[in-house]
Amino acid sequence: MESPLRQYLEKLHNSRRARFHMPGHKGRGTLSPFDAACPYDITEIAGADSLFEASGILAQGEEATARLYGSKATLWSAGGSTLCIQAMLALVCREGDLVLAVRNAHHAFAHAAILLGVRVRWMLPQNRDRGGLYGAVTPGEVEQMLKQYPQAKAVWVTTPDYLGGMADVKGLARVCHQRGVKLLVDNAHGAYLLYTHRHPMQLGADLCCDSPHKTLPVLTGGAWLHLSHQVPYTADQARQAMKLFGSTSPSYLILLSLEDCNGYLAGPGKEEFARLYQTVRAMRQRLEKQGVALLPMEGDYAKLTLDAPAMGYTGKEITGYLDSQKMDWEYADDRFVVLMLSPSNTPQELAALEQALVSLPKREPTAQEQVPYSLPPQRMELRQAYFAPKEEVPIGQAVGRISAAAQSCCPPGVPVVMPGEEITPQVQKLLQKSGKISLDVVQ
Ligand SMILES: Cc1ncc(COP(=O)(O)O)c(C=O)c1O
């Protein structure tokens, strides 16, 4: 795999040219621990291409990523999937257009809709067996929504979700395409699904974002926006959409890590992930035999999600125990603990994790207090409520008021109430449980 960006940066470094351009450190690290990285930390200077008008060394790397994923075009982002989500909506929608979205959407989606004036109608999966907002909508549920809202421009799906749950992208693509509607997928957690043929680009999604920084060896902030062959948009149009929101100083360190990731995916990644898959599958079987309660593996095999009350604990108690074993976790609430694994975890770390989990003293399962969740009534459009005059009220007095903000409790980033929705007693209880004491409401 060619590495034109790496070659360019190495050449720049070795040339020892005087740098009369940004950034201010001039390639000389004075701040530990960045010393080694500083010579490569440039942004768009002459010869280094330009991310949102890419036609040189960056475009070559993007084309290589597109070939790996079988997409018509893939654009790199140094602004995470957040930037790709903004670009996806900007590409597909005009102000006032309607999108149908599954409610496990990350708040980056809601915020993009607010910025663009896109209207959203929400779908709550019916087959929710994990409480709260988890679970995927079925193609049948989406079909019903599309009948109810024939004017919808797109369907928005988040898969895998934060707990490792996955949607039937192929089935969803079928029902969307039957009605000429675009399927947009937030695959922030699933960049690595390429190898098991569960990546949305392999299953019929029209546009899709990945955050390889979450699961692959990429620096934080590195992400991809994939365009499928069936969409009418060109890579240049997508770049314009990225430009609407993106910084004019993308980090070349992040971009370099995206270029390196091409080589990783085409090279050792395949075998390393195949090994991880086998390791995790065997580890899950042993853990389950030992009474460790895990959510089933639906395809996102790099996640282990513990169902703490089924083992007589709260999620926070388990993370207290992991902490004592010098282990960190991705996310925990009363019920769940999410652990994210990757080939960069050493076999020793995985073995120690397994040992820690089976050594957790056995307890009787405890009943988990489930706060049921239903969609709050929508009183205003997202943008209208977000930009309306607002005030902060104590959470005890918030029921019946219209939320002026997206408020999340668990999982992180998935709002239980969106701007424009009425704060119901359920929402109040969920937010109180997560420690919120006041809320922004429309005046
Ligand atoms: C499902 C989902 N979508 C989007 C995002 C935003 O991605 P990024 O942090 O790469 O901007 C996240 C972040 O955690 C996420 O979990």
The ligand as an SDF file (V2000), in Angstrom:
LIG
                    3D

 16 16  0  0  0  0  0  0  0  0999 V2000
  -22.9940    6.2740   17.9070 C   0  0  0  0  0  0  0  0  0  0  0  0
  -22.1010    7.4630   17.8310 C   0  0  0  0  0  0  0  0  0  0  0  0
  -22.1930    8.2850   16.7720 N   0  0  0  0  0  0  0  0  0  0  0  0
  -21.3960    9.3590   16.6440 C   0  0  0  0  0  0  0  0  0  0  0  0
  -20.4720    9.6690   17.6020 C   0  0  0  0  0  0  0  0  0  0  0  0
  -19.5760   10.8560   17.4080 C   0  0  0  0  0  0  0  0  0  0  0  0
  -18.3810   10.3650   16.9130 O   0  0  0  0  0  0  0  0  0  0  0  0
  -16.9920   11.1610   17.0130 P   0  0  0  0  0  0  0  0  0  0  0  0
  -16.6200   11.1640   18.4620 O   0  0  0  0  0  0  0  0  0  0  0  0
  -16.0650   10.3610   16.1620 O   0  0  0  0  0  0  0  0  0  0  0  0
  -17.2170   12.5310   16.4920 O   0  0  0  0  0  0  0  0  0  0  0  0
  -20.3320    8.8350   18.7200 C   0  0  0  0  0  0  0  0  0  0  0  0
  -19.3510    9.1440   19.7690 C   0  0  0  0  0  0  0  0  0  0  0  0
  -19.2030    8.4660   20.7500 O   0  0  0  0  0  0  0  0  0  0  0  0
  -21.1810    7.7120   18.8540 C   0  0  0  0  0  0  0  0  0  0  0  0
  -21.1020    6.8920   19.9100 O   0  0  0  0  0  0  0  0  0  0  0  0
  1  2  1  0
  2  3  1  0
  2 15  2  0
  3  4  2  0
  4  5  1  0
  5  6  1  0
  5 12  2  0
  6  7  1  0
  7  8  1  0
  8  9  2  0
  8 10  1  0
  8 11  1  0
 12 13  1  0
 12 15  1  0
 13 14  2  0
 15 16  1  0
M  END
$$$$
